[in-house]
Amino acid sequence: MNAAPMIWYAFSARLEMRPDYRWDPCIAHRGTEVDAFISDYFAQSDRRVLLVAGAGFDPRSLAVATRLGLVNDKVRAVLIQENRPNPPQSHAHRAQANTKALLASIVDREVVPIEIFGSDGAVIGGRNIIAALNRQALEGISDIVVDMSALSVGTGFPIIRYFVERIGRGNGPTNLHVFVAHDPRLDANIRSIPSDAPGYVHGFKGGSTLDATAAAARLWLPQLAAGRRVALGRLFDFVEPHDTCPILPFPATDPRVGDALAEEYLTELQSTWSVDTRNIVYADEGDPVDLYRTILRLDDLRKPVFAETGGSLLVLSPLGSKVMALGALMAALERNLPVAHLEPIGYDFEASIPSEISKPNLVHVWLEGDGYPQPRPALLAQGSPVR
């Protein structure tokens, strides 16, 4: 079911805004703008903040928590400790050091251990984190802050969906913020060890399991990342797409990274996935809204093409850069798209990776809240609007 080759480029913020896109326009900040926003906004006396962040080995764990703790003494933190089987001792030592520093930066906090795998090897991290969040009291909280920097896709995506849907039902705080410490080189150097069982991220099956979409033309959008060939190969076999449009970062911090990835995945692009070079998606490595708009634009273009032949279904697989993963998350939330994922059983990285990033490049997206005019375009959940 190969459609005619088409070129999909990322659309910049200068293009005409789409009033039917929930996050276009979008309130977002990058670099020094983020520090200014934290100092101005979260220092306000009426801000009561619940921070949800990872407490692991990732050197970006401290970036957001320490900044919030300095400007606001009314921050309560839920620090997620993702537990995977048999972690190396070096990882455990780094995680313990980061957790100690996090506990020192915020007075009102708790560490919540989350088992990612069950005793039978099943992925249960997403369900476990939702159960833990359901036990949190949110009365009096004005702002939820989710720091994705040290959270995996399998944990971070369900957390954000949980709060988006609570806010949509009127059961949660008004404002939801997502932060990421952007460091694509670090994302590439922390290599995941894939498990053997691909599946869908908890809460992100979309229409993939519905009979109504059984005949849909499945387009797979994998985010290419260095050292992820095994994981993406297993995901390709799991999704069984009719077409594949790989996502490459451009522009990027390293201007040669796109060429390097194309070379690394040459066999997949030419043979296994049968990708026409004109069907490669390019998106700004440092701007999540860029990829978000591109995915929605692609979804809009395909719907009328396949309307008479079973419909179109986009399947996302965000790997690598966490900023680009955030863009995929926003699109998945808005269109209820499935997110195919291979949960890592562990991670590997060089000992030379620093224990802390002294000057992180922060990205902030204000997902829900007072900054947006009402009413807003609805999200889709199980095919029905959820406001």
Protein Blocks (a to p, Z undefined) as FASTA:
>chain_A
ZZcddddddddfkbccdfkbfklccdddehjllmmmmmmmmmpmklccdddddddfblkl
mmmmmmmmmmockbccdddddddehiafklmmmmmmmmmmmmmmpmbdcdddddfbdfko
pafklmmmmmmmmmpcfehiabdcddfklccfklmmmmmmmmmmmmmnopacfbdcdddd
ddfklmmmmccdddfbdcddehilmjmlgfklmmpccdddddddehilmmmmmmmmmnop
abdcdddddddfblmlmmmmmmmmmmmmmmmnopafklcccddfklmklmmmmmmmmmmm
mmmmmmmnnpaadddddehjfklmmmmmmmmmmnopacdddddfbdcddfklcfbdfbac
dddddfbcjkbccddddddeehiacZZ
